[in-house]
Every structure is written in C-alpha cells, then in structure tokens.
C-alpha cells in the first residue's frame, strides 16, 4: 500500500524551531514531487513548500521564505521540513503529499497521495 507518515510536530514558543519528517512506504520519492501543506482551524489548506526529487528544485510560499527549508533524503525515502523562527500564524496541522507528475506546484489539487498530518502549535 502507498502510505505517507508525517511526524515531528509539537508545541513550541514563538521564535523556536521544529523539523517535520515524512516517510514514504510502498513507493519511492525519487521520481515525484513532494509537498508540505498546512491547515489551521477554520481556514483553507495551503501549500507551504515542495521539492522535485529528480532535480532538487524547490518552491516556497511567500509567508515562509527564509524561515522554512524543504529537503529530501532519497536513500531513506524521507522528506523534511525544517521550520525556524516560528510564529503563532504557523500553527496548523501539517501534511505531506505526493504529486506523481513531478511538477513544482503548491496547488493542493495537483497532489495524489496524502499523509495523516502532524500538529504544530506555536505559542505567543
């Protein structure tokens, strides 16, 4: 079965850091695009960052540029989201997802497989 397992969320103070992990089973990341998305209570799901596993190209939402970094370890079939300088506005459930067409879009409709999500809470 195709599965994505997101982990690494937690409660942090504003200005702190977290590293989220997304581990794939049943397939390999090495020919797809992987994205991180988030959804806060009462708000729409939004794209945060994505990475193309073939060429390493990345794309970030303007709200997280300079603070978040997406990276991939193809050997371990794991994608990371390093989040620094966290703000209360970053509080959300974070999901990883796979686009089998291997593009570079942050549109949620482009993605085919989704993980279960991990909660990130940033206190003031």
C-alpha positions in Angstrom: 0.0 0.0 0.0 1.1 3.6 -0.6 1.5 5.4 2.7 2.9 8.7 3.9 3.7 9.1 7.6 4.2 12.6 8.9 5.8 13.3 12.3 7.8 15.8 14.3 5.0 18.3 15.2 4.7 19.7 18.7 4.3 22.8 20.9 6.9 25.5 20.6 7.4 29.1 21.7 7.4 31.8 19.1 10.9 32.1 17.6 11.6 28.4 18.1 12.2 25.6 15.6 10.8 22.2 14.6 11.7 19.7 12.0 8.9 17.7 10.4 9.6 14.3 8.7 7.6 12.5 6.0 8.4 8.8 5.4 7.1 7.0 2.4 6.3 3.3 2.1 5.0 1.4 -0.8 6.7 3.7 -3.3 9.9 5.8 -3.7 10.2 9.6 -3.7 12.9 9.5 -6.3 10.7 10.3 -9.3 8.0 12.5 -7.8 7.4 15.9 -6.3 6.7 16.1 -2.6 4.9 19.0 -0.9 4.2 20.2 2.6 0.8 21.7 3.2 -0.9 23.1 6.3 -4.4 23.7 7.5 -5.3 25.9 10.5 -8.7 25.6 12.3 -11.4 27.3 10.2 -9.1 28.1 7.3 -8.4 26.5 3.9 -5.5 24.2 3.3 -2.5 26.0 1.9 0.7 24.9 0.2 3.9 25.6 2.2 6.8 24.1 0.2 7.6 21.5 -2.4 10.6 19.7 -3.8 11.2 17.8 -7.0 13.0 14.6 -6.2 14.6 14.4 -9.6 16.4 17.8 -9.9 16.1 19.1 -6.3 14.2 22.2 -7.3 12.1 23.8 -4.6 9.3 26.3 -4.2 8.0 28.1 -1.1 5.0 30.1 -0.1 6.0 33.7 0.4 4.9 33.5 4.0 7.6 31.0 4.9 10.5 32.0 2.6 13.7 32.5 4.6 12.3 30.6 7.6 11.4 27.1 6.2 13.6 24.7 4.3 12.4 21.5 2.5 14.9 18.8 1.9 14.9 15.2 0.7 16.9 12.1 1.5 16.2 9.7 -1.4 18.1 6.8 0.2 15.9 7.0 3.3 12.7 7.8 1.4 12.2 10.8 3.7 11.3 14.4 3.1 12.0 17.0 5.8 10.6 20.5 6.6 12.9 22.5 8.8 10.9 25.3 10.3 12.8 28.2 12.0 11.6 31.5 13.5 8.2 30.0 14.0 5.3 32.4 14.5 1.8 31.8 16.0 0.4 32.2 12.5 2.3 28.9 11.6 0.0 27.0 13.9 -1.7 24.3 11.9 -1.9 20.6 11.0 0.9 19.9 8.5 0.5 17.3 5.8 2.9 15.9 3.3 1.7 14.9 -0.1 3.0 13.5 -3.4 2.4 14.7 -7.0 3.1 11.8 -9.3 3.5 14.1 -12.3 6.6 15.6 -10.7 5.8 19.3 -11.2 6.6 22.2 -8.9 3.2 23.4 -7.8 1.8 24.3 -4.4 -1.8 23.8 -5.5 -3.4 21.2 -3.4 -5.4 19.8 -6.3 -2.1 18.7 -8.0 -1.3 16.1 -5.4 -2.4 12.5 -5.4 -1.4 10.9 -2.1 -1.6 12.4 1.4 -0.2 11.7 4.8 -2.2 11.8 8.0 -0.8 15.1 9.3 1.1 16.3 12.3 0.1 19.1 14.7 2.3 22.2 15.0 1.3 24.7 17.7 3.3 27.9 18.2 2.6 29.9 21.4 3.0 33.7 21.8 
